[in-house]
């Protein structure tokens, strides 16, 4: 099924905030953005740089949207914006220093986290892990929206998240308490299988709802079911950012070695150096399945939520309920959480013939050739054209 933004209702920040947070009135809201030079938020100077597309979305869609359509209608008390220095990696710890549009320097831990009820982080790199930890510490709710583009805003953020939650729960119930999940891969005529050990754990869902008073952070756009594996064995191909394909050798729950299959030898050598110097970098901390019918956006944050795709992730896992925190890395600069997405558009050279979940002696086929199985479609009450 090929979808476009025309298949979705027009984006409404009012609807998104009301559905995701159900504000009761009086909430103080702020937006966080990341900049190479965060002092450029003064007088919104960063808007002069057309290359900062995500930050432009933060200002035009979220900051202006707050003041144009949400403050009065949702009874919000504040609508501020702050900038911090870009971290350079997915889910790395955030700096404490930030600046506001007047040019004033503030402390995120001293001036922002304790004083706002709802915090929206619209950034280049995901900040879900550090913000989730701060939410639990300071009591706010929030949402992380990294890498936004027009397609995401007008599709993944325009859906009814009550419906997303409902369908994700149906998917979750089919997978929860699985003993293990096996993923078959095909690349250049070779077949490999990765086995992820779940040991009967409850599957979790990212569904876009962050309701009540419990401190929490939603990752938007949402729509996935995931596990934090307790172990992993086998092999899987991985596509690097430069197009290089490596074969990951996995044992003891971690990537132990990357083997060059096609592309740049130096890319593989650098990965192996990193794994050797900081072994937890290779730990498989997530297995996720998309649950939504969405158009391809070209950004993993949305494309990994598309039904029929799957992703595994290496590194930090504490925000998902795992035990791998930044202090367990040899260097905190390595404490990223990096999703590895498998989809027909992101990894067309790598096929996934089948994904199987095992539970109570029974086998459930979840995905075949990047398509949800007939059983999954049936339980989710969906049809694929």
C-alpha distance (Angstrom), angle and dihedral (degrees) to the residues before:
residue distance angle dihedral
X1 . . .
X2 3.79 . .
X3 3.79 113.4 .
X4 3.79 131.8 -174.3
X5 3.79 133.0 -169.2
X6 3.83 87.5 -95.9
X7 3.82 87.2 72.6
X8 3.82 91.5 64.4
X9 3.80 133.5 68.4
X10 3.82 117.1 -102.2
X11 3.78 113.6 -81.4
X12 3.79 116.1 -96.6
X13 3.80 121.3 -175.4
X14 3.80 88.3 -164.0
X15 3.81 90.7 57.8
X16 3.81 93.2 44.3
X17 3.82 94.3 51.4
X18 3.79 93.5 42.3
X19 3.79 92.7 50.0
X20 3.79 98.0 40.9
X21 3.81 99.4 41.3
X22 3.84 107.3 12.7
X23 3.83 91.0 -147.5
X24 3.78 114.3 -150.6
X25 3.81 95.7 -156.2
X26 3.78 132.9 -85.6
X27 3.81 95.1 57.6
X28 3.79 117.5 148.1
X29 3.81 110.8 -136.4
X30 3.79 132.3 -166.9
X31 3.78 137.5 176.3
X32 3.80 123.8 -140.5
X33 3.79 122.9 -156.2
X34 3.79 132.0 178.3
X35 3.80 124.9 -130.3
X36 3.79 134.0 172.6
X37 3.81 85.4 -127.1
X38 3.81 105.1 26.1
X39 3.79 91.6 -171.8
X40 3.81 85.9 74.4
X41 3.77 87.9 80.8
X42 3.81 86.1 80.5
X43 3.79 107.1 114.7
X44 3.84 84.8 -7.9
X45 3.79 89.9 -76.9
X46 3.82 91.7 161.2
X47 3.81 88.7 72.6
X48 3.81 88.2 75.5
X49 3.81 88.8 70.1
X50 3.84 108.8 78.0
X51 3.81 91.1 -168.2
X52 3.81 90.9 70.9
X53 3.79 92.9 81.5
X54 3.80 97.1 155.1
X55 3.79 92.1 50.2
X56 3.81 89.9 48.4
X57 3.82 88.0 55.2
X58 3.80 89.1 49.6
X59 3.78 90.6 55.5
X60 3.80 102.0 36.5
X61 3.79 100.4 38.0
X62 3.79 103.9 27.9
X63 3.81 110.2 23.0
X64 3.79 95.6 38.7
X65 3.80 90.1 36.0
X66 3.78 90.5 56.5
X67 3.78 91.9 54.1
X68 3.79 97.8 37.2
X69 3.79 100.8 46.7
X70 3.81 113.9 2.2
X71 3.79 115.9 43.4
X72 3.79 97.6 72.8
X73 3.80 99.2 26.7
X74 3.82 93.3 52.2
X75 3.80 95.5 34.6
X76 3.78 93.6 -119.4
X77 3.79 118.2 169.9
X78 3.81 102.9 -156.2
X79 3.79 137.6 20.1
X80 3.79 108.8 -174.6
X81 3.79 134.7 157.6
X82 3.82 132.6 -148.3
X83 3.80 135.1 -179.8
X84 3.81 128.5 -144.7
X85 3.80 130.0 -174.6
X86 3.79 113.4 -83.5
X87 3.81 110.8 -101.7
X88 3.79 98.6 -146.5
X89 3.80 96.1 -134.6
X90 3.77 143.9 59.5
X91 3.83 112.9 -84.8
X92 3.78 96.1 -10.9
X93 3.80 115.3 154.6
X94 3.79 113.6 -80.9
X95 3.80 122.2 -119.8
X96 3.79 115.4 -113.0
X97 3.81 95.9 -133.5
X98 3.79 117.9 89.4
X99 3.81 137.7 159.8
X100 3.79 134.7 -141.8
X101 3.84 129.7 -145.8
X102 3.81 91.7 -91.6
X103 3.80 89.5 61.4
X104 3.80 93.2 -108.5
X105 3.80 117.2 145.2
X106 3.80 114.9 -133.3
X107 3.78 138.2 179.3
X108 3.79 115.8 -116.0
X109 3.80 91.3 -151.4
X110 3.78 94.7 41.2
X111 3.80 104.0 35.6
X112 3.82 108.6 18.1
X113 3.80 116.6 30.9
X114 3.83 95.7 48.3
X115 3.81 94.6 43.1
X116 3.81 105.2 48.3
X117 3.78 129.1 68.9
X118 3.81 97.6 -161.9
X119 3.81 123.0 33.0
X120 3.80 122.3 -173.5
X121 3.80 116.3 -166.4
X122 3.81 112.3 -160.2
X123 3.78 103.1 179.8
X124 3.77 149.0 145.0
X125 3.80 94.2 -113.1
X126 3.78 126.3 36.9
X127 3.80 114.9 -96.8
X128 3.80 97.2 -177.8
X129 3.80 96.6 117.0
X130 3.83 99.1 49.4
X131 3.82 93.6 39.2
X132 3.81 91.5 50.0
X133 3.80 89.3 54.6
X134 3.81 91.5 48.1
X135 3.81 91.8 46.6
X136 3.79 90.1 57.5
X137 3.80 90.0 47.5
X138 3.81 98.9 45.7
X139 3.80 102.8 26.0
X140 3.81 103.4 -119.7
X141 3.79 129.8 132.5
X142 3.75 122.4 -136.0
X143 3.77 152.9 154.9
X144 3.78 133.1 -126.6
X145 3.81 117.6 -146.1
X146 3.77 110.9 174.7
X147 3.77 127.9 173.8
X148 3.79 95.3 15.9
X149 3.79 120.6 -176.5
X150 3.79 134.8 168.8
X151 3.81 94.1 -90.5
X152 3.80 92.3 54.6
X153 3.80 93.6 46.7
X154 3.79 92.7 48.7
X155 3.80 97.3 44.6
X156 3.81 118.1 12.8
X157 3.81 92.4 39.7
X158 3.81 94.5 38.9
X159 3.79 97.8 63.1
X160 3.79 126.8 101.1
X161 3.79 103.5 -102.5
X162 3.78 91.5 -157.9
X163 3.81 86.4 66.0
X164 3.81 91.2 44.0
X165 3.80 90.3 52.3
X166 3.80 92.1 47.6
X167 3.81 94.4 52.7
X168 3.81 93.9 40.8
X169 3.79 88.8 54.7
X170 3.80 90.9 54.4
X171 3.81 89.5 52.1
X172 3.81 91.3 44.8
X173 3.79 93.2 53.9
X174 3.80 90.5 54.8
X175 3.81 92.2 54.9
X176 3.79 104.6 31.4
X177 3.80 118.1 116.9
X178 3.80 91.9 17.7
X179 3.77 114.2 164.8
X180 3.79 93.3 -146.7
X181 3.80 143.2 -19.5
X182 3.79 124.5 -138.4
X183 3.81 122.6 -157.5
X184 3.80 120.4 -165.4
X185 3.82 118.4 -154.0
X186 3.81 132.4 -168.3
X187 3.80 124.3 -163.9
X188 3.82 129.6 158.4
X189 3.79 90.7 -12.3
X190 3.80 93.8 -53.4
X191 3.81 124.0 117.2
X192 3.80 125.7 -149.7
X193 3.78 135.4 172.5
X194 3.80 130.1 -150.2
X195 3.79 117.7 -161.3
X196 3.79 118.9 -159.7
X197 3.79 117.5 -164.6
X198 3.81 115.4 -139.4
X199 3.82 99.8 166.4
X200 3.79 94.6 -151.0
X201 3.80 95.8 -56.8
X202 3.79 121.8 159.5
X203 3.79 112.5 -96.3
X204 3.81 113.6 -126.0
X205 3.78 131.2 -146.5
X206 3.78 136.6 -143.8
X207 3.77 101.7 -150.8
X208 3.79 108.7 156.3
X209 3.80 98.2 -110.3
X210 3.79 119.1 119.0
X211 3.77 101.9 169.6
X212 3.79 135.9 160.8
X213 3.76 126.6 21.9
X214 3.81 97.9 -61.6
X215 3.82 110.8 118.6
X216 3.79 107.7 -112.6
X217 3.80 142.7 142.3
X218 3.81 123.8 -138.3
X219 3.79 120.1 -151.5
X220 3.81 107.9 -139.5
X221 2.92 134.3 -120.8
X222 3.80 87.1 38.5
X223 3.76 134.8 -174.5
X224 3.78 116.5 119.8
X225 3.79 142.8 114.5
X226 3.78 117.1 -141.1
X227 3.78 148.3 175.5
X228 3.79 131.7 -155.2
X229 3.82 98.8 -135.1
X230 3.77 118.8 -132.2
X231 3.78 91.5 -155.3
X232 3.78 142.9 -6.1
X233 3.80 137.5 -158.4
X234 3.79 135.6 177.5
X235 3.78 137.3 41.1
X236 3.78 136.9 -64.5
X237 3.82 136.3 175.7
X238 3.80 118.1 -118.3
X239 3.77 129.4 -163.3
X240 3.82 113.8 -141.9
X241 3.79 124.1 -149.2
X242 3.81 92.0 -99.3
X243 3.82 92.0 53.2
X244 3.80 95.7 -101.1
X245 3.81 114.2 143.6
X246 3.78 118.6 -144.9
X247 3.79 131.1 -179.7
X248 3.79 110.6 -128.9
X249 3.80 115.6 -144.6
X250 3.80 107.4 -151.7
X251 3.79 129.8 -166.9
X252 3.78 134.5 145.6
X253 3.79 89.8 22.3
X254 3.82 93.8 -61.7
X255 3.78 142.1 90.0
X256 3.78 101.3 -105.9
X257 3.79 98.2 -179.9
X258 3.80 140.4 1.1
X259 3.81 118.0 -139.6
X260 3.81 122.1 -158.0
X261 3.79 113.0 -116.5
X262 3.79 102.4 160.7
X263 3.78 134.4 -9.4
X264 3.78 135.6 17.3
X265 3.80 117.2 15.8
X266 3.81 92.5 -160.9
X267 3.83 90.6 58.9
X268 3.81 90.0 58.9
X269 3.80 92.9 43.7
X270 3.80 91.4 52.9
X271 3.81 91.4 49.3
X272 3.80 91.0 50.5
X273 3.80 91.7 48.8
X274 3.80 89.4 53.5
X275 3.81 93.2 48.1
X276 3.78 91.9 48.6
X277 3.80 94.7 48.3
X278 3.82 94.5 43.2
X279 3.83 110.2 20.2
X280 3.82 97.2 -174.3
X281 3.81 88.1 64.9
X282 3.80 86.2 81.0
X283 3.79 97.6 48.2
X284 3.81 112.9 125.3
X285 3.79 102.3 -128.0
X286 3.81 102.0 168.7
X287 3.78 144.5 29.4
X288 3.81 112.2 -168.6
X289 3.79 137.8 179.9
X290 3.80 125.8 -161.2
X291 3.81 116.8 -124.4
X292 3.83 105.4 -176.5
X293 3.79 137.0 87.8
X294 3.81 101.9 -129.6
X295 3.81 140.0 145.6
X296 3.78 117.8 -100.6
X297 3.81 108.4 -97.3
X298 3.79 101.6 -176.1
X299 3.81 88.9 -119.2
X300 3.79 121.1 100.6
X301 3.80 92.7 -139.5
X302 3.81 89.3 72.1
X303 3.78 102.0 22.6
X304 3.81 93.0 58.9
X305 3.82 88.1 58.6
X306 3.83 92.7 60.9
X307 3.79 114.7 110.7
X308 3.79 110.1 -108.5
X309 3.80 95.2 34.6
X310 3.77 126.9 100.4
X311 3.76 136.0 -170.4
X312 3.76 139.0 -166.7
X313 3.77 121.2 -160.0
X314 3.76 135.1 -153.3
X315 3.77 128.9 -147.9
X316 3.77 133.5 10.8
X317 3.82 114.7 39.7
X318 3.82 107.8 163.4
X319 3.82 92.8 105.8
X320 3.81 88.6 59.2
X321 3.77 95.1 49.0
X322 3.80 95.0 -90.2
X323 3.78 128.1 128.6
X324 3.80 102.1 -122.8
X325 3.81 106.2 108.9
X326 3.85 127.9 171.5
X327 3.79 93.2 -99.8
X328 3.82 90.4 64.9
X329 3.81 92.4 64.8
X330 3.80 121.0 87.8
X331 3.80 86.6 -127.0
X332 3.81 125.1 24.3
X333 3.80 86.2 -142.2
X334 3.81 87.2 69.2
X335 3.82 93.6 52.9
X336 3.78 96.1 106.2
X337 3.78 129.2 136.9
X338 3.80 105.8 -138.8
X339 3.78 121.8 -171.4
X340 3.81 117.3 -146.9
X341 3.79 105.7 -155.4
X342 3.79 124.3 -157.1
X343 3.79 113.7 -164.5
X344 3.81 138.0 134.0
X345 3.81 90.6 -103.4
X346 3.81 101.3 38.8
X347 3.81 96.9 41.1
X348 3.83 107.0 18.0
X349 3.80 90.8 156.0
X350 3.81 91.4 57.7
X351 3.79 117.3 66.3
X352 3.79 126.0 -162.2
X353 3.81 104.4 -153.1
X354 3.77 93.7 -178.4
X355 3.80 145.5 -4.6
X356 3.81 117.5 -160.8
X357 3.79 131.5 -170.4
X358 3.80 120.7 -158.6
X359 3.80 121.8 -152.3
X360 3.81 131.4 160.9
X361 3.78 92.1 -13.5
X362 3.81 93.1 -52.3
X363 3.82 128.5 112.3
X364 3.80 122.9 -139.2
X365 3.79 119.5 -167.0
X366 3.81 105.3 -142.9
X367 3.82 104.5 173.9
X368 3.79 135.3 11.3
X369 3.80 120.6 -171.9
X370 3.84 92.4 -19.7
X371 3.80 91.6 -51.1
X372 3.81 124.9 110.8
X373 3.78 112.3 -112.4
X374 3.79 119.2 -103.9
X375 3.79 89.0 -108.7
X376 3.80 92.9 54.8
X377 3.81 91.1 48.5
X378 3.78 90.0 50.2
X379 3.78 96.5 51.1
X380 3.83 91.2 45.0
X381 3.80 90.5 50.1
X382 3.80 91.9 -125.4
X383 3.77 137.0 133.3
X384 3.79 127.0 -153.1
X385 3.79 116.7 -148.0
